[in-house]
Amino acid sequence: MTTTPDLKAASRGLYIDGQWRGADGGATIDVVDPSTEAVLATVPDATLADAGLAVEAAAKAAPGWRNMAPRKRSEILRRCFELMTERAEMLATLISLENGKALRDARGEVAYAAEFFRWNAEEAVRITGEFGIAPAGTNRIVVDYQPIGICLMITPWNFPAAMATRKIAPALAAGCTVILKPASETPLTAYALAAIYEEAGVPPGVVNVLTTTSPVPLTAAILADPRVRKLSFTGSTGVGRALLAEASKHVISCAMELGGNAPFIVFDDADLEAALDGAMIAKMRNAGEACTAANRLYVQSGIHDAFSAGLAKRMEALRVGAGAEAETECGPMITRKAVEKIERLVEDAIAKGAKVVTGGSRPNRPGFFYPPTVLTEATDSAEMATEEIFGPVAPIYRFADEAEVVARANNTEYGLAAYIFTRDLSKGLRVAGAVEAGMIGLNRGLVSDPAAPFGGVKQSGLGREGGQHHGIAEFMEAKYIATSF
């Protein structure tokens, strides 16, 4: 089986009701390779008419999918996992081409993305209800869990496979039909996966995929249809707020995985090498383009200098290159605009006292590259202390004691992920309890796991994805039946 992605097949059209079709108006979107700035392919630019067709398809397919035996749904999801695993190298290469992600990171993403199908294939047959006696003894309480209905899913460009499957797999396991709107920067992976779902046996209309350069009116039109009952979004907090406002007009259930500003806390008693290992994962996975990325590295005074020197040495050693090249360890950013934002944040930090240890300036080469960068003496007044960097820049902040670092870590509107390194388990658990975040990595630089609930607090979102029951529960409604038998 070839491991070379077929770009023509991945860009053959919108996927609606099991059919590949051009956009209603015939317009297209260029998909650009961030490593070279060359156009890889074009995909259709969906219109409101296309959105209406997708809703109709999802509605038509809903009864059959909802009423399908859980075991059969489970087997289809399991087959999705198997096909993704068989074609992992092709999918990873496709991700690297359209996203710029280092091939090693893309391989990890595909494995992670496929696992959501295996996990939810197992969960599909374990959806149970509840039965009990009312406290007054007058009746029985029966609680049934039913599919919530048609789901609109909006996913970002940074994890084009995993963000889609983390939503689609539990929705399908619950018995829902879906409309996916992937990011227009990285649509090819979504279409390649749609072909895999079809081959695995997902019926026409159960999954529909639309790409568009007009997401606001298209999303509004879909949410205005009363048959659409769920919005699941991963992206920036600003866009999330706007989507929540739109969904509120129609009282639509929402799951929001939004921005992050993760603190990475290293205490004096931490294992230095373990902390450096964790920092490289938490900061540099996907070249820092992750909502869970370590954004603020707080290092206690006693270990500060050794940690800073060690991190700079490791960052300097990373090979920067095109995502699809096997040797690459840090690929390009997604767009020129993303690089310009990183430049602005670094320049602002330097103007406010930060010192560049390594990196710190854009290389003169084609593609949207920014080098791995370490800053010391970073200050809380810098913009990057409150704004997501979304790039390979590690600002290090010195701190004195536990109370200080917890206060500084919590001084943000975000609360998605946090990382803590200490040999003292009691202190680690105490700080984990005090830090305001939905996910904590304690002596670990990676928190994502399909078997664990993923999500944040404060302005980082609503609801959870993944986990033993959390992820599938997002796509179900509880129905209470009072009976006297």
N, C-alpha and C positions, 0 to 999 in steps of 0.2 A: 504493500500500500504506500502511495506517495506521501511524503511529508512536506511537499511544496504546496502552499495554499493556492487554490484556483481563484484568483482575484476576479475573474469574469463571472464565475459562478456565485461568488459572495456578493456581487453587486448587480445581480440580474433583475432586481425589482423589489417593490414592497411585497411583504408576505401577508396576504389577506385571504382568509377562508381557504387556506391550503394552496393558494395560487400565487405565482409570481407575476407582478404586474407593474407597469410604469405608473408614475403619478398622473393624476387627473389632468393637470396642465402641461405635462411633459417636461417640467423643469427638473434640473439635476443639481447634486451637491458634489463638489470635488472632495476627495479624501486624500489628504497630504501626508507623506512620510516625513515626520519631524526630523529624521536624521539627515535627509537630503533636500527637503523642501520640494521634492518632486511629487506630482500627482500620481497616486497609485491607481485610482479607480474613480468612477462616479456612481452615485446612487440616486434614486428618485427623491424629489422634494415634495412630500405629501401635502395635499390640500385639505380643506374642510370636507370636501366630498369624499376623499379617501378615508378620512377619520370616521365619517358616517358609515361607510362600508365596513370598516373594521368593527364598529360597535354592533352592526347588524350581524356580522359573522359570529362574533362572540356570543350574542344573544341566541342565535340559531343553534349554536353548538352546546349551549349551557345545559339544557335538560338531559341530553345523552351523556355528557361527561359527569354531571352531578349524580346521575342514577347508575352509572357504571359501578360494577362490583369493586369495592376497595382493593381486593386482591389484583384485579386486572389493571386498575390504575397503578398500583404498586409495581407490577411487572413492567409496565411501560416506562415508568420513572427509572427503574433499575436498568432497563435497556438504554436509556439516555446516558446514564453513568457509564455503562460499558462502551458505548460508541465514543463518548468523549475521551475515555481512557485510551481506546484504540487509536484515536486520531489526535492524541495529545501534542505530538510534535508539530503537526500541521497547524493546530490551533495556536500553539505557542508562537510559531513563526509569524502567523497572521497578526497576532497581538503586537509582537515586536515591530512589525512593519508599520502598522497604522497608529500605534501608540508611542513607539520609540523605546518601549520598555526593554531593559536588558533581557536577553533570551533566558537566562537562568531565573530571573524573576517571573517571566512569562510562563515558564514551565511550572513554577510553583503556583501561579494563579490558576492555571488549567486544572491542576490536581485538586486545589481547593474548591474551584467552581464545580467540578464533577462530583465532589463529595456531597454537595447539597442534594443532588439527585439520589445518591445511595442512601443518605440519612433519611430523606423524606419518603423514599420508597418504603422504608421500614416503618415510618410514622403513619403512613397512609392507612395501614391496617390496624392501627392502635387508637383510633379516634373513638372514644367511649363517652357515654352519657353518665348521668347521676340518678340515683333513686333513693328516696328517703321518706320518712314519716314527718308530717308537719308537727311542730311542737305541741299544738293543741290536740293532736290525735284525730282530727276530723277528716283528713285526706292524705293522700300520698303526693310527694313532690317528685316529678320527673323532669329532668333537664336533658334536652337533646341539643347537639351541636351540629349546625348546618352550614353549608358554604355561604359566604357573605354575598356572592354575586360576581358580576363582571368587575375586574380589577384593572385600573390604569397604572402602569409602572413606568417610572421615569428614572433612567440610570445615567451615571456620569461616565466620562471618558477614561478615568484613571484605572479602573478595573472592569474592562468591557465584558469579560466573561463572568467573573464572580459576582458582580453586582446584579447581573441579570438572573443568574441561577439561584442566588440567595433569595430572590423574590418569587421567581417562576416556580421553582420546585415545591415549596410549601403551598403555594396557591393551587397548583395542580393536585397535590396530595389531598387538599381540603375539598376538592371538587369544583373549583372556580375556573372560569375562563379568563383570559388576559389579553390586554393590548400593551405591548412594550414600545416605548419611545426611547431608543438609545441616543446617546450624544452624537451629534452630527460629525464630530471629529473622529469617532471610532465606531462606525456602524457595521463594518464588514464582519466583525466577530459575531455580532448579534444575528446577522443573516446566515452566517455559516452554522451557528447553533440552531437556528430555526430549521435548516435542512436536516440536521441531526435529529431534532425532535420528530420531524415528519417520518424519517426513516425508522425511528424507534416505535412508531405506532400512535403518536399523538394525533387525534382526529382533526380534520380541517376545522378551522375557526376557534379551536381551543387556545391556540397561541397565534397572535397576530403582531406583526412588527412594522412600525412606521418610522421613517426618518423625515425630518422637516427642518427648514430654517425659520419657520414661524411657530415656535412652540407655544407662545402665549395664546393666540386665538385657537390653535388646534386643541390645546389642553382644555381651554374653557368650553369649547364645543363638546368635547367628550364628557366632561364632568357635568354638563347641563343635561345630558341624557339620563332620565330617571332610572334606567336599567343599570347604570354604572354605580357601584356602591362602595368601592374602595380605591384610595389613592395611596400608592407606595412610592416614595421619592427618596433618592439619595443625591445629595448635592449641597450647595452652599446654604447657609442660614438665611441669607437675604432672599434667595429664590424660594426657599421653604416657607418663609413668612407669606410671600405673595400667593403661593399655592394653597396654603391654609386658608387665606382670606377667600380665595376663589371657591375652594371646597365647602367653606362654611355657608355659602349661598344655597347649597343644595343638601346640607347636613350629611356630608359624605365622610365615612370613617377614614382616618388618615394615619399612616405610619411614616415617620420622618426621621431619616438618618442624615444629620446636618453637619455643620462644620466642627472643627476641633482646634484646640490650642494646648496640646498635651504637655504637661510638665514631666520631666525625667529627673528624678531626685536621686542623688548619689550621696550617701552618708559616709563619714570618715571610716567607719568600720566595714564598708563594703569590700567584697573581693574585687580588686581593681580590674583584673582581666575579665571577670564575668561581667562587670559593669561596662567595660569597653565593648565586649561582644554584644551585649544587649543594646548599647547605644548605636552600634553600626546597623543592627537590624531595625530598631525602632526609628532611626533617622533616615537610613538609606534604602530601605525596601522601596522599590519603585522610584528610586532617586529622590525620595522625600515627597513624592506626589501622592500622599495618602492622608486621609482625614485623621488617622490614628498616629501619624508621624510625630516623633518627639519635636516639639516646637520650641520649648524652653528647657535648657539643660541646667538644672540647679545642682551645683557641686559644693559640698561642705569644704571649708577653708583648708582643713588638714590634708585632704586628698586632691584638692583643686589643681595644683600644678602638675602632679603626676598624671591625672586624668586628662588634662588639657593637652599635654605633650603626647600622650599615648593616642588620643583621638586624632590629633593632627597627623601623626605618623601613619595611622591607618587610612585616613581620608586621602592623604597625598599618594598613597600606593594604589588607589583605585584606578582602573583603566577606564577612561572615558572614550566612548565610541558609539557607532551606530547600534541600535538595539538588536538587530538580527545577527550581528557578528558574535561568534561564539565566545570570544575573549572579553567582550564588553562587560563591565561591572556597573557602570553608571551611564545610562543613555541620555538622550536629549529631553528637554522639557516638551510639553505638548504643542505649544505655539510660541511665536515671537512675543506676543503679549504677556505670556507667563514669564518669559525671561526678563522682560522689562519690569515686571512687578518685583521680581527677586532683586534686580539691580537697585530699584528704588528703596527697598527695605534695607539692603546692605549699606547703601550710601547714607541712609538716615541713621542707622546704627553707628556707623563710623563717626558721623558728625556729632553724635551724642556720647562719644567716649569709647566705643568698642575698638579693639585692636584686631587686625587681621593676622592670623597665624599661618593660614594657608588658603589659597584660592582668592576669591574676592573680586575677580574681574572676568568679563565674558571673553572667551577665546575668539580669535579671528579665523573662523572657519564656517563653511556652510552648515545649515542645520540650527536647531534651537537649543544650543548647548549652554550650560553654566557649570563651572567646575565645583567639585566638592570643596566646601569652605568651612573653616572653623574660625569663630570670633571669640575672643575672651574679653573680660571687663565689660560685658554687655550690661546695659542699664534698663531699668523698668520703664524709663521714659521713651525708649525706642519704639517705633511703630510695630516692629516684629514681636514685641512682647505681648501685644494684644491682637495682632493680625496673623492669620495663617501664612506661613512662608510658602508652603507647597513647593519645595525645592531642596537641593542638597546643601543647605546651609545650617550649621549647628552653632547657635549662640550659647555661650557658657556664662552663667550667672553664679557668682560666689554667694554662699550663705553661711550663717554662723550657727544657728540652732534649729531644733525641730519646730518650735512654735513659729519662728520667722518663715521657714520654708513652706509650711502648711498655709499660712496666711497669703504668701505670695503666689503659691500654686493655685489657690482658690480665687485670686483676684482677676477673674475673667468671666465673661458671660457664657463661656463654653464649658462643657463637662462631659466630653466623650471618653477619652482614655487618659491614663496616667501610668507612670512607671516609677518603681521604688526599688532601690538597691541598698541592702543592709544585711549583715550577718545575724543581726538580732531579730529573730522572728517575732517576738513580742512587739518590738518597736515597729517592725514592718506592718504587722496587722493593725496596730494602733493608727499609724499614719494612713494606711489604706482606708480605714474607717472614717478618717477625718477629711481626706481629700474628696472634693466634690466631682466625681466622675462615674460614669456608668460601667467602666471597665478598668481594672487595675492589673498591671503586670508586676508581680512581686518577684524580683530577681529574674525576670524574663523580659525580653525585648519584643515578644510577639504575643498578642492576646487572642487573635482571631481563630475561631474553631467552629465548624458547623454544629457541633454538639453543645455549644454554649451560647447564651443570649447576647446578641450584639446590639448596642445602642447606648445613648447618652442621656444626660440630665441637663437641666437649665436650657440654654439656647442650642444645645447639640441634638435635640430631637425629641420625638415621641414614639413610644412603642419599642419593640425588640424584634430582631431577625435572628433566626437560628435557635438552637437550644432544644431541650427535650420536648417541650410543648409550646414554648413562647412563640416561635416562628409560625407554626401552623395555626395557632390561636388567633393571630392577626387576621386570618382569612376566614374566620368562622364567627357565627352568631349563636349565642345561647338562647334556646327556646324553652320556656318553662311551661309545663303542662300540669295542672292540678286535677287529680282524679280521685274518686271516692272508692275505687275497687279495693 
